Amino acid sequence: MPFEVLSSWTVADTTIRYLRDAKNGRVGLQLVPTSRMGDLAKRRTTLRGLPYIDAIPDAGNPPAFVLDPLVQVKRVGDSYPGAFAQGHTLRNSPSVDAFAYESQTRLCDGAKTTILTTLTSAVGHRLEHRLSWHEGDAAVEISSAFINGSTAPVTLEMLSSFSLGGLTPFDAADAEGRLRAHRFRSAWSAEGRLESRSIEELHLERSWSGAGAFSERFGQLGSMPVRRWFPFVAVEDTVAGVVWGAQLAWAGSWQMEIYRQHDDVCISGGLADREFGHWMKTLAAGETLVTPPATLACVQGDLDALCDRLTAVQQRAADTHPAVERDLPIVFNEWCTTWGDPSHEKLLAIAKRLKDTDTRFLVIDAGWYKGEKSDWSSGHGDWVPSTKLFPNGLEAVAADIRAQGLIPGLWFEMETVGDQSVAFSLADHMLKRDGIPVTVRNRRFWNLNDPVAVDYLTERVIGLLDRCGFGYLKVDYNETAGLGCDGHESQGEGLRQYVLGVHRFFERIRARLPHLVIENCSSGGHRLEPSMLARSAMSSFSDAHELVEIPIIAANLHRLMLPRQSQIWAVLHPTDSEQRLVYSLAATFLGRMALSGDLAGLSEAQLALVWRAEKLYVKAAPIIKDGVSRRHGQTGESWRHPRGWQGVVRVAADGASALVVVHAFAQAPASVELPLPAGNWRIADDFSSDAKKAAIDSGRLVCPTAGDFSGRVLLLTRH
């Protein structure tokens, strides 16, 4: 290896090495499965010897690969990257080479270990790279910081959270035909479509001479972080069977890059930079900027194994939420019951219907504040309960819900105001762009760094929840604030400050009301990223509440978040057949069960089916909370018109039980087979509309289907 090993650490079954190039002092990072350290290739160091290089007079000694730096940074005033890169990427600008290694320190705080690596420049600027893990983790968290130790201000236009190169270390040259990139697309009501493409298909073959640099830069702009893409990237060496990947925790504009100039592929990510996200940040002397954290992992295995590691570290934050959440209580939300027209009378009728069932929460959704001349979608922002709908106030309905043995919940879209509200006129306390309040779809956005706005929401939201005795808060967020706002050195920095204000307000809610269960919703799944998942007990998985693709979307999300936090709706209708009810209810076993719909109109037989599903869900909850999922079947390319079938096998952490959720779509087979882990399995429970019994044969679950668009849930035990 042409680089020296600065230090080496072991995290679970991964070896983490810091490498240093003695020629220029650059430090880089390498992640390798420990079991594969003996398989590292002896890399070529030069392109000399290739006829098309040797044919060039004075070609010199072009490198075959270079060490990717720990941190990508670009300072205003430094030259921009060459190799035809400007406009495509700010990676590897001369700013990077202005920093040299200074020190590395291991910090221990209980079960947490941090490796702090410091890089310094001649003018007093300092970069800190922090790589951390907790005992038992199989992934690491990485962030970086820029400290202005000089006496003059400095303006940044890029600062990465992480940068990882050297992919793949198992090939001596440019790994032709063996590297694939994995990403997850997302759109409203269509979250989590996996896109896997070869590096060649992405047009990222190495530059033949190293004179060209290429980047697949992707991400999103605005305050809905999961639009078009999830903040996730992975690269797989299909020959070595090793996958590297990262997931960013940030609720604003972000970017990921898959970069190629030489033999190796590099990935990096963090805040959207100046080119991509209209972001610049000026640091005065003594000031520090810390990036959002990213979780990185490397695994000998497949993409599912990588995702298991990235999502597993989310358990730590999930465990900090109220104790009532520990057994994954069932939610009933009345949105698809009253459709924005809740009332005391309607809610009490629902509560009485739910009494003595396994439902724990009854959530009042949008519309409780609407006036005579306003509606639920544009009348929000003042947060004054409707005296027509709730003549005795919200405190009375919350008390009546509790009297039926349920915990009351309440919906807010607290970060925005509708144009039918009085608050809409408080423009001086809203986000502005070009001096004008940012207005989109009849909404404006509170400036959550403005003390007036924060105090207003503290009283109108936190105060109301506290006074009325609510135990559950559904936070919705139905538009994006866009590329940024005024008041800072760039529009992108304005957005970053806004998102930090959002984070602080969520933390204020949790500090004031520690018993409160918080649901994160953003027109469904637009905020399904780790920083918002950490600040909420559960999240709405999608707005696809009534659609046949619910099981597909719900299964997608197992790769990106914990099922214990993914709230899946089953909307119940009196017109539903038994088969349709089972189809809908079965999907909720792919996450958190949430019910809605015309509960009062269901027959006794239909209700019995719902309560039976709830009983089984209670049994399955420990597996949903802590397990490992694998997905099987073929659904076709269209989610709106799926064909075939899908089966998810989730094995409990202790391996003693498993949950199997099967859905058949159009042109369904009469029966499907799913592989099971080795062991003596038996079927302990079976929820289906099909009279035909499932069976286990030679280590495979043989599962009949009840026809097109049918579902089945099985609970298995291993002896």
C-alpha positions in Angstrom: 0.0 0.0 0.0 1.4 3.4 -0.9 -0.1 5.0 2.2 1.0 4.6 5.8 -1.5 3.5 8.4 -2.0 6.3 10.9 -4.2 4.3 13.2 -6.5 1.3 13.2 -9.7 0.6 15.2 -12.1 -2.3 15.3 -15.9 -1.7 15.5 -17.8 -5.0 15.7 -16.6 -6.9 12.7 -15.3 -3.8 10.8 -11.7 -2.6 10.7 -11.4 1.2 10.5 -8.1 2.6 9.3 -6.9 6.1 9.0 -4.4 6.4 6.2 -1.9 9.1 5.5 -0.1 10.1 2.3 3.4 10.9 3.4 3.9 13.0 0.2 1.3 15.6 0.9 0.1 14.9 4.5 -3.4 14.1 3.4 -5.4 11.8 5.7 -8.2 9.5 4.5 -10.5 6.8 5.9 -10.9 3.2 5.1 -13.6 0.7 6.2 -13.1 -3.0 5.6 -14.7 -6.1 7.0 -12.1 -7.5 9.4 -12.5 -11.0 7.9 -11.5 -9.6 4.5 -8.4 -7.7 5.5 -6.3 -10.5 4.0 -8.0 -10.0 0.7 -7.0 -6.4 0.1 -5.6 -6.0 -3.4 -2.1 -4.7 -4.2 -3.2 -1.6 -6.0 -1.5 -0.2 -9.0 0.0 3.2 -8.2 0.5 4.6 -11.7 -1.0 4.6 -15.2 2.5 4.2 -16.7 2.6 1.1 -18.8 -0.7 1.7 -20.4 -0.1 2.4 -24.1 -2.4 5.4 -24.4 -0.5 7.0 -21.5 3.0 6.1 -22.7 2.2 7.4 -26.1 1.8 11.0 -24.7 5.1 12.9 -24.6 5.9 14.3 -21.2 2.9 12.4 -19.7 4.8 12.2 -16.4 3.7 9.6 -13.9 -0.1 10.0 -13.6 -1.4 8.4 -10.4 -3.8 5.4 -10.6 -5.5 6.5 -7.4 -5.2 9.1 -4.7 -6.2 9.2 -1.1 -9.6 10.8 -0.6 -9.6 13.3 2.3 -11.4 12.9 5.6 -13.2 16.2 5.1 -14.3 17.9 1.9 -14.2 21.7 2.3 -14.3 24.8 0.0 -13.4 28.3 1.2 -14.4 31.3 -0.7 -11.3 32.9 -2.2 -9.5 29.6 -2.9 -9.4 28.3 -6.4 -12.1 26.0 -7.6 -11.6 22.3 -8.5 -10.3 21.7 -12.0 -10.8 18.6 -14.2 -14.0 20.1 -15.7 -15.7 19.7 -12.3 -17.0 23.2 -11.5 -20.7 23.2 -11.5 -20.8 19.4 -11.0 -18.9 19.2 -7.7 -16.9 21.3 -5.2 -15.0 18.2 -4.0 -11.2 18.1 -3.9 -10.7 21.9 -4.4 -7.4 23.4 -3.4 -9.0 24.2 0.0 -8.6 20.5 0.9 -4.9 20.6 0.4 -4.5 23.6 2.6 -5.1 21.4 5.6 -2.6 19.0 7.1 -2.8 16.4 9.8 -2.1 17.7 13.3 -3.3 15.1 15.8 -5.6 12.3 16.7 -7.2 11.6 20.1 -9.4 8.8 21.4 -12.1 10.1 23.7 -14.2 7.7 25.9 -17.5 8.6 27.5 -19.1 5.6 29.1 -20.0 3.2 26.3 -19.2 5.8 23.6 -15.9 6.1 21.9 -14.9 9.0 19.6 -11.8 9.3 17.4 -11.1 13.0 17.0 -8.8 13.8 14.1 -7.6 17.4 13.8 -6.3 19.0 10.6 -4.9 22.6 10.5 -4.1 25.2 7.9 -1.3 27.8 7.9 -3.8 30.6 8.5 -5.3 29.2 11.6 -8.3 27.4 10.3 -8.9 24.0 11.8 -11.0 20.9 10.7 -12.2 18.4 13.2 -13.3 15.0 12.1 -15.3 13.0 14.7 -15.9 9.3 14.3 -18.0 7.7 17.1 -19.6 4.5 18.1 -21.2 2.9 21.1 -20.4 -0.5 22.5 -22.3 -3.0 20.5 -22.8 -0.9 17.4 -21.9 -2.2 14.0 -21.9 1.3 12.4 -20.2 4.6 13.1 -21.4 8.2 13.3 -19.2 10.8 11.5 -19.4 14.6 11.6 -17.0 17.4 10.9 -16.4 20.9 12.2 -14.7 23.9 10.9 -13.1 26.2 13.5 -12.0 29.6 12.5 -8.9 30.1 14.6 -7.7 33.0 12.5 -8.2 36.7 13.2 -10.3 37.3 10.1 -13.7 36.0 8.9 -13.8 33.1 6.5 -16.7 32.1 4.2 -17.4 28.5 3.4 -19.2 27.2 0.4 -18.9 23.5 1.1 -18.3 21.4 4.2 -19.0 17.7 4.2 -20.2 15.6 7.0 -18.3 12.6 5.7 -16.1 11.5 2.9 -15.1 7.9 2.1 -12.9 6.8 -0.7 -10.9 3.8 -1.9 -13.9 1.9 -3.2 -13.1 -0.9 -3.8 -9.9 -2.0 -2.0 -10.4 -5.5 -3.4 -9.4 -4.7 -6.9 -6.0 -3.8 -8.2 -7.2 -1.4 -10.8 -10.5 0.3 -11.7 -12.9 -2.5 -10.7 -14.5 -2.7 -14.1 -18.0 -4.2 -14.0 -18.1 -4.9 -10.3 -19.4 -1.8 -8.6 -23.1 -0.8 -8.1 -24.6 2.2 -6.5 -27.8 2.0 -4.4 -30.1 4.9 -3.7 -33.8 5.2 -2.6 -36.1 7.5 -4.5 -39.2 9.0 -2.9 -42.2 11.1 -3.9 -45.5 11.9 -2.2 -47.4 8.7 -1.4 -44.6 6.7 -3.1 -41.7 6.5 -0.6 -38.6 4.4 -0.8 -38.2 3.0 -4.4 -34.7 1.3 -4.6 -32.6 2.3 -7.5 -29.5 0.1 -8.1 -27.3 1.0 -11.1 -23.8 0.1 -12.1 -21.1 2.7 -11.8 -20.7 2.4 -15.6 -24.4 3.1 -16.1 -24.1 6.2 -14.0 -21.3 7.3 -16.4 -18.7 7.2 -13.7 -16.0 5.2 -15.3 -12.6 6.5 -14.3 -11.0 9.3 -16.3 -8.7 7.6 -18.8 -5.8 9.9 -17.8 -7.1 11.3 -14.5 -7.7 14.7 -16.2 -11.4 14.6 -15.7 -13.4 14.4 -12.5 -17.0 13.1 -12.5 -19.7 13.3 -9.8 -23.2 12.0 -9.5 -24.4 14.7 -7.0 -28.0 14.2 -5.8 -30.1 15.4 -2.9 -33.0 17.8 -2.3 -33.6 21.5 -1.5 -35.9 22.7 1.2 -37.4 21.6 4.5 -39.0 18.4 3.3 -35.8 16.3 3.4 -37.3 13.2 1.8 -38.3 14.5 -1.6 -37.1 12.7 -4.8 -34.4 10.9 -2.7 -33.8 9.7 0.8 -30.5 10.9 2.3 -28.8 7.6 1.7 -26.0 6.2 -0.6 -24.3 2.9 -0.9 -21.7 1.3 -3.1 -21.5 -2.5 -3.5 -18.5 -4.5 -4.7 -20.5 -7.4 -6.3 -17.5 -9.6 -6.7 -16.1 -9.3 -3.1 -19.6 -9.2 -1.7 -19.0 -6.1 0.4 -21.2 -3.0 0.7 -20.4 0.4 2.0 -23.1 3.0 2.8 -24.1 6.1 4.6 -27.3 7.8 5.9 -27.4 11.5 6.7 -29.4 12.9 9.6 -30.6 16.3 8.4 -34.1 17.8 7.9 -33.0 20.5 5.4 -31.2 20.8 2.1 -28.7 18.0 1.7 -26.5 16.3 -0.9 -24.7 13.1 -1.5 -22.0 12.5 -4.1 -20.7 9.5 -5.9 -17.4 10.7 -7.2 -14.8 9.3 -9.6 -11.6 10.6 -11.1 -9.1 7.8 -10.6 -9.3 4.1 -10.0 -11.4 4.3 -6.8 -14.9 5.5 -6.3 -15.6 7.9 -3.5 -18.8 8.9 -1.6 -19.5 12.0 0.5 -22.4 13.9 1.8 -23.7 16.6 4.1 -25.2 20.0 3.8 -26.1 21.0 0.2 -23.3 23.3 -0.9 -23.2 26.6 -2.7 -23.6 25.1 -6.1 -26.4 22.7 -5.2 -28.1 24.3 -2.2 -27.4 28.1 -2.4 -25.4 27.8 0.8 -22.5 29.9 2.1 -21.6 30.4 5.7 -19.3 33.1 7.1 -17.5 32.3 10.4 -16.1 35.2 12.4 -12.8 34.7 14.2 -13.3 32.1 16.9 -16.6 30.7 15.5 -17.3 27.0 14.7 -19.6 25.3 12.3 -20.6 21.7 13.0 -22.1 19.5 10.3 -25.1 17.2 10.6 -24.0 13.7 11.5 -24.0 10.8 9.1 -24.1 7.1 9.9 -21.7 4.8 8.0 -21.3 1.1 7.8 -19.5 -1.6 5.9 -20.6 -5.2 5.7 -19.7 -8.5 4.2 -23.1 -9.2 2.7 -25.8 -7.5 0.8 -27.7 -4.2 0.8 -30.2 -5.5 3.4 -27.3 -6.4 5.7 -25.9 -2.9 5.3 -29.3 -1.3 6.0 -29.8 -3.4 9.1 -26.6 -1.8 10.5 -27.6 1.7 9.6 -31.1 1.5 11.1 -30.0 -0.5 14.2 -28.3 2.6 15.6 -31.6 4.4 15.5 -32.8 2.2 18.4 -30.9 4.3 20.9 -32.9 7.4 20.1 -36.2 5.5 19.8 -35.6 4.2 23.4 -35.6 7.7 24.8 -39.3 8.3 24.1 -42.1 7.8 26.7 -42.4 4.4 28.5 -46.0 4.0 27.1 -44.3 3.5 23.7 -42.3 0.5 24.7 -44.9 -2.1 23.7 -45.9 -0.4 20.5 -49.4 0.7 21.4 -52.1 0.8 18.6 -53.3 4.2 17.3 -56.8 5.2 16.0 -56.7 8.4 14.1 -60.1 9.9 13.1 -58.9 11.7 9.9 -60.5 9.1 7.5 -63.5 9.0 9.8 -64.5 12.7 10.0 -62.4 14.1 7.1 -61.5 17.3 8.8 -64.8 17.7 10.7 -64.2 16.3 14.2 -66.5 17.1 17.1 -66.9 16.2 20.7 -69.9 14.0 19.9 -68.2 12.1 17.1 -65.0 11.5 19.1 -66.9 10.2 22.1 -68.8 7.7 19.9 -65.4 6.5 18.5 -63.9 6.3 22.0 -66.8 4.2 23.2 -66.4 1.9 20.3 -62.7 1.5 21.1 -63.2 0.9 24.8 -61.8 -2.3 26.1 -60.0 -3.0 22.9 -56.2 -3.1 22.4 -56.3 0.4 20.9 -54.4 2.8 23.2 -54.4 6.2 21.4 -57.3 8.2 19.9 -56.0 11.1 17.9 -58.0 14.1 16.9 -56.7 15.2 13.5 -57.0 18.4 11.5 -60.1 20.7 11.6 -60.7 21.1 15.4 -59.8 24.8 15.1 -61.8 25.8 12.0 -64.2 28.7 12.1 -67.4 29.5 10.3 -65.5 31.0 7.3 -62.4 28.8 7.3 -61.5 25.2 6.6 -59.1 22.7 8.0 -56.4 23.2 5.3 -56.1 27.0 5.4 -57.5 27.9 8.8 -54.7 26.7 10.9 -52.3 28.9 12.8 -54.3 30.6 15.5 -55.0 27.3 17.3 -58.2 28.4 18.9 -60.6 25.4 19.4 -63.9 25.6 17.5 -66.6 26.3 20.0 -69.1 24.9 17.6 -67.3 21.5 17.3 -66.2 21.5 20.9 -68.7 23.6 23.0 -67.1 22.4 26.2 -63.5 22.9 25.0 -60.8 20.4 24.1 -60.1 19.7 27.8 -63.6 18.1 28.1 -63.2 15.9 25.1 -59.7 14.8 26.2 -61.1 13.9 29.6 -64.0 11.9 28.0 -61.5 10.0 25.8 -59.5 9.1 28.9 -62.6 8.0 30.7 -63.0 5.3 28.0 -59.5 4.0 28.8 -57.7 5.8 25.9 -55.0 8.4 25.6 -56.1 11.5 23.7 -54.0 12.9 20.9 -54.1 16.1 18.9 -53.0 17.3 15.4 -51.0 20.4 14.8 -49.3 21.8 11.7 -47.5 24.2 14.0 -44.6 25.4 11.8 -46.9 26.9 9.2 -50.0 29.1 9.2 -52.9 29.2 6.7 -54.1 32.3 5.0 -57.5 32.1 6.8 -55.8 32.6 10.2 -55.0 35.8 12.0 -51.5 34.6 12.4 -51.0 34.8 8.6 -50.8 38.6 8.9 -47.8 38.4 11.3 -45.4 38.7 8.4 -42.5 40.1 10.4 -42.2 36.8 12.3 -42.4 34.6 9.2 -39.6 33.4 6.9 -39.0 35.8 4.0 -37.2 35.6 0.7 -36.3 38.8 -1.1 -38.1 40.7 1.7 -41.4 39.0 1.0 -43.0 36.3 3.2 -42.4 32.8 1.7 -45.9 31.8 0.7 -46.9 28.5 -0.8 -50.2 26.8 -1.2 -51.9 29.3 1.2 -49.2 28.8 3.8 -46.5 30.8 5.5 -43.7 29.6 7.7 -42.9 30.8 11.2 -39.3 31.9 11.7 -38.5 29.6 14.6 -35.4 31.6 15.4 -37.6 34.6 16.2 -38.4 34.7 20.0 -41.9 36.1 19.2 -42.7 33.1 17.1 -41.3 30.6 19.6 -43.2 32.2 22.4 -46.4 32.2 20.4 -46.1 28.5 19.6 -45.0 27.7 23.1 -48.3 29.1 24.4 -50.6 28.0 21.6 -49.3 24.5 21.1 -47.4 23.3 24.2 -49.6 25.2 26.6 -52.8 23.9 25.0 -51.5 20.3 25.0 -50.5 20.7 28.7 -53.7 22.4 29.9 -56.0 19.9 28.1 -54.2 16.8 29.2 -53.2 15.3 25.8 -50.8 12.5 25.7 -50.1 12.3 22.0 -49.1 15.0 19.5 -49.3 14.5 15.7 -47.0 17.1 14.0 -47.9 17.5 10.4 -45.9 19.6 7.9 -47.6 20.0 4.5 -45.3 22.2 2.4 -41.6 22.9 2.0 -40.0 26.3 2.8 -38.0 26.0 -0.4 -34.4 26.8 -1.1 -33.9 29.2 1.8 -34.8 32.5 3.4 -33.4 36.0 4.2 -31.5 37.1 7.3 -28.3 35.3 6.8 -25.3 35.4 4.4 -27.0 33.0 2.0 -30.5 31.6 1.4 -29.2 28.1 2.2 -27.8 29.3 5.5 -31.1 30.8 6.3 -32.7 27.5 5.7 -30.1 25.7 7.9 -30.8 28.1 10.7 -34.6 27.5 10.3 -34.1 23.7 10.5 -32.0 24.1 13.7 -34.9 26.2 15.1 -37.3 23.4 14.2 -35.1 20.9 16.0 -35.0 23.2 19.1 -38.7 23.5 19.2 -39.2 19.8 19.1 -36.7 19.5 22.0 -38.7 22.2 23.9 -41.9 20.2 23.5 -40.2 17.0 24.9 -38.6 18.9 27.8 -41.9 20.6 28.8 -44.1 17.5 28.2 -41.8 14.4 28.7 -44.8 12.1 28.8 -46.0 13.2 25.3 -45.8 10.7 22.4 -44.8 12.6 19.3 -45.7 11.5 15.8 -43.7 13.0 12.9 -45.9 13.5 9.7 -45.1 15.5 6.7 -47.8 14.9 4.1 -46.8 11.3 4.8 -43.2 10.5 4.6 -41.4 13.7 3.6 -39.5 13.8 6.9 -38.4 10.2 7.3 -34.8 10.9 8.0 -32.8 10.2 11.2 -32.8 13.7 12.8 -36.6 13.9 12.8 -37.0 10.2 13.6 -34.9 10.7 16.7 -37.1 13.6 17.8 -40.4 11.6 17.5 -41.6 8.3 18.8 -43.1 7.3 15.4 -43.7 8.7 12.0 -46.4 8.5 9.3 -45.0 6.2 6.7 -46.9 7.7 3.7 -50.1 9.4 2.7 -51.1 6.3 0.7 -53.8 5.5 3.3 -56.3 3.9 1.0 -54.1 2.5 -1.7 -53.2 -1.1 -2.8 -49.5 -0.1 -2.7 -49.4 0.3 1.1 -47.7 -3.0 1.7 -45.0 -2.2 -0.9 -44.2 1.2 0.6 -44.3 -0.1 4.1 -41.8 -2.9 3.3 -39.5 -0.5 1.5 -39.1 1.5 4.7 -37.6 -1.5 6.6 -34.3 -0.6 4.9 -34.5 3.1 6.0 -36.1 3.2 9.4 -37.1 1.1 12.3 -40.5 -0.6 11.8 -41.3 0.3 15.4 -41.4 3.9 14.3 -43.2 3.5 11.0 -46.9 4.1 11.4 -49.0 2.2 8.8 -52.6 3.0 8.4 -55.5 0.6 7.7 -58.6 2.5 6.7 -61.7 0.5 7.5 -64.9 0.7 5.4 -68.3 -1.1 5.9 -68.1 -2.0 2.2 -64.9 -3.8 2.6 -65.0 -7.5 2.1 -63.3 -9.8 4.6 -60.5 -10.2 2.1 -60.0 -6.5 1.7 -60.0 -5.9 5.5 -57.4 -8.6 6.0 -55.3 -7.0 3.2 -55.4 -3.6 4.9 -54.9 -4.9 8.4 -52.0 -7.2 7.4 -50.0 -4.2 6.1 -50.0 -2.6 9.6 -47.9 -5.5 10.8 -45.0 -4.1 8.7 -44.8 -1.3 11.2 -47.0 0.5 13.8 -50.7 -0.4 13.6 -52.8 2.7 13.0 -56.6 2.4 12.3 -59.0 4.9 10.8 -62.2 4.9 8.9 -65.9 4.3 9.5 -65.7 2.3 12.7 -69.4 2.9 13.6 -70.5 1.4 10.3 -68.7 -1.8 10.6 -70.7 -5.0 11.3 -70.0 -7.1 14.3 -68.3 -9.6 12.1 -66.0 -7.0 10.7 -65.3 -5.6 14.1 -64.4 -9.0 15.4 -61.9 -9.3 12.5 -60.3 -6.0 13.5 -60.1 -6.9 17.2 -58.6 -10.3 16.2 -55.9 -8.5 14.2 -55.2 -6.2 17.2 -54.8 -9.2 19.5 -52.3 -10.8 17.1 -50.5 -7.4 16.7 -49.9 -7.3 20.5 -48.3 -10.7 20.3 -46.2 -9.7 17.3 -45.1 -6.3 18.7 -41.8 -7.6 20.3 -40.7 -8.9 16.9 -41.7 -5.7 15.2 -39.8 -3.7 17.8 -36.6 -5.7 17.6 -35.9 -8.0 14.7 -34.4 -8.4 11.2 -36.5 -8.3 8.0 -36.0 -10.0 4.7 -38.3 -9.4 1.7 -39.3 -11.9 -1.0 -41.5 -12.0 -4.1 -42.0 -10.0 -7.3 -44.4 -7.0 -7.5 -43.6 -5.6 -11.0 -42.4 -2.1 -11.7 -45.7 -0.4 -11.1 -46.8 0.3 -7.5 -50.1 1.7 -8.6 -50.9 -1.5 -10.4 -48.8 -4.2 -8.7 -48.7 -7.7 -9.9 -47.4 -10.8 -8.2 -46.8 -11.0 -4.5 -44.6 -9.8 -1.6 -43.6 -11.6 1.6 -41.7 -10.1 4.5 -40.1 -12.5 7.0 -39.0 -10.6 10.2 -37.1 -12.7 12.7 -37.0 -11.6 16.4 -33.7 -10.5 17.8 -33.5 -13.7 19.9 -34.2 -15.9 16.9 -37.0 -17.7 18.8 -39.9 -16.3 16.8 -40.7 -14.8 13.5 -43.5 -12.6 11.9 -44.4 -13.3 8.3 -46.5 -10.8 6.3 -47.7 -11.9 2.8 -49.6 -9.8 0.3 -50.9 -11.0 -3.1 -51.5 -8.5 -5.8 -53.0 -8.8 -9.3 -52.3 -12.0 -11.1 -51.5 -13.6 -7.8 -50.2 -17.1 -7.6 -52.3 -19.7 -5.9 -49.5 -20.3 -3.4 -46.1 -18.8 -2.5 -43.1 -20.1 -0.7 -40.8 -18.2 1.6 -37.4 -19.4 2.9 -37.0 -19.6 6.7 -33.9 -19.5 8.8 -32.6 -22.9 9.8 -34.5 -24.5 12.7 -37.6 -26.3 13.7 -40.4 -23.8 13.0 -44.1 -24.1 13.7 -47.0 -21.9 13.0 -48.4 -20.4 16.2 -51.0 -18.1 14.7 -52.4 -17.4 11.2 -54.5 -14.3 10.3 -56.1 -14.7 6.9 -59.4 -14.7 4.9 -58.3 -18.0 3.3 -59.6 -21.3 4.6 -56.6 -23.0 3.2 -53.9 -23.6 5.8 -50.3 -22.5 5.5 -47.6 -25.2 6.2 -43.9 -25.5 6.7 -42.1 -27.9 4.4 -38.4 -28.6 4.3 -37.5 -25.2 5.8 -39.9 -23.2 3.6 -43.2 -21.7 4.5 -45.8 -22.7 2.0 -48.5 -20.1 2.0 -51.7 -20.3 0.0 -53.2 -16.9 -1.2 -56.8 -16.0 -1.1 -56.6 -14.5 -4.6 -55.8 -11.1 -6.0 -55.2 -8.4 -3.4 -55.3 -10.6 -0.3 -53.1 -10.6 2.8 -52.0 -13.0 5.5 -50.1 -12.7 8.7 -48.4 -15.6 10.4 -46.6 -15.8 13.7 -44.0 -18.5 13.9 -42.0 -20.0 16.8 -38.8 -22.0 16.7 -38.1 -25.0 18.9 
